[in-house]
Each structure stands twice: as structure tokens, then as C-alpha cells.
Amino acid sequence: MEIRHLQTFQIVVEEQNLIQAAMRLNYSQPTVTKHLQQLEEEIGLPLFEKVDNRRRLTKAGEFLYEHSKNILNELFILQMGMEDLKGEKQTIRVCGLDEYCDRFFLPFVRSFQKKNPNVLFDVRAINSSDDSLQAVILDESDFAIVAGRPLSTDISSQIIDYDDLVLFASSDVAADPARTEEYLEKYPVLVDHNAPFIKFEILKKGTNFSNTVQCNSDEAIKNAVLQHEYLGIIGTGRIKEEIRSGTVTVLETYASNNPVKLIVLTKKLGNPVFQDFFTTFGKANRL
């Protein structure tokens, strides 16, 4: 049963006139008549009968009309839905430290959207690499940038930079690395005890802190050290500008050249848009 035959049948019923139906369909009258004949032949029952020189639906015609309305309505909804999908915007969610968003994601997002105008982005700043990794694992973000974190086998990654894990202070508070032990006795150390990677690297060094304050936000650690008398443990990706300007002093390095990686759940790379983002991001930020 052809859709065009059902469409012709429906319009003829609504117009109750072959000439008007033909004009509405932009067909010739013989074409309309032929569609009706082919439909009746396929069904094996007459759809119209003449009563007092007027065309009236038979019971088969009434049954077909009621169902054809539903069929054609569903077809219209299907076609509209497919058209919407052609222009549907796909959102890519990315996250990382402020510094990573500013330096890596935001410049690349602009160039990627020029090539892929139907892609939207949700760029979210995250307090730590541990939180960024967790966001990807929990499907709260599609891509993330993390530094120095061990990754499971179901996560794909590529290195885009390197970072150090350091003990640092405001240069006004502690400017001489040779006096680190003295500073450790005098000032509390802000550290994220919930970050296994950081805890492990500190333990490897055998460093003892007489006074630690837990703070699970790299941004809070950075701001507290700059504004108050604290020492802090942080990745240098967060304080690159402050190191360059001499605003902070690196007192001790716990881990050098930690790879900074773009990560994504491997199964998501089956999406062509995600695969394109992953591949082109790597090329744009290749070391």
C-alpha cells in the first residue's frame, strides 16, 4: 500500500470532489482516479459507492479513512522528527581546572564550532583533577583534563602537557626554599587529603607536616596561600602565572613532569563527533 495512494484517498474524502482534490494535490483528475482504483484493487473492496449521484464511503472506506488519518499523521510526525534531528545540536561537556579550561578548552572550542556549527559546549571549571576524573567516570562530563592521575583501562587519554606537584608559598611569606623545614614548623599546610595521588606522592618523599588543613579545592588552596599565611600543595598548572611573575615560591617538588591528559570513556568514542573532538584536540595541543 503506497503512502501517496492513502494521501490521495484522504484528500478526496475531505474535499468530496475529484476536481478540487486534484487541484489540492497538484495532480490531474485521471491521476487521482487511478490512485483510487489502485487502492481499491489492492484492498479488494470498493471504497466509495454512489448514492443519489453523490460519492459516499462504503464501510471499508470509512474503516480505511479512520486508520489512514492516523497513519499519515504518524508519518508527518516521523518526517518532522527526522528533519529536527538533521539540525539537532549536540552538546559536548568538558571540565578541568580553571587554568586548563582557559588554556586548552576555550581556544579549541571556538575553532571546533566553526567546523561543526551544530555542536554546543558546556565548559565547567572543576576544583581538582580528582573531581574531573570522577565527573568522566560518572558521566557528568564527556571529556576532562587531569594531571598525574592513574586511569582505568576503560578510559582513553592523550598527553597534552606536563605538570609538577609542589609545596608552595606566597613569596611574601616564604621566599627561601632552603628554609622549608622552618616554614613547615611555622605555617599550616593546605592539602587535599582526599586526593590519593597527592597523598601517595607526599608519602614517597617522607615529608612530615606538623599542621595540615584539609582543603579539597585547588582554587581555594591557591587563594588562601596568596592572601594568608599558609603553605599549600598544588599542581603547577594552577599557579603557572604566579610562578612566572615571582608571586609565589616553590619550596619543594614532590612529583615532576606529571602528564596532563585529555580523558574520555573509550565507549564514547563510538560517537563520530566525540571521536573528531578527541582526535583534533590532540593534534591542536600536540607537544
Secondary structure, DSSP 8 states (H G I E B T S, - for coil): --HHHHHHHHHHHHH--HHHHHHHHT--HHHHHHHHHHHHHHHTS-SEEEETTEEEE-HHHHHHHHHHHHHHHHHHHHHHHHHHHHT--EEEEEEE-HHHIIIIIHHHHHHHHHH-TTEEEEEEE-S-HHHHHHHHHTTS-SEEEEES----TTEEEEEEEEEEEEEEEETTT---GGGHHHHHHHS-EEE-TT-HHHHHHHHHHT---SSEEE---HHHHHHHHHHSS-EEEEETTTSHHHHHHTSEEEEEEEEEEEEEEEEEEGGGGGSHHHHHHHHHHHHHT--
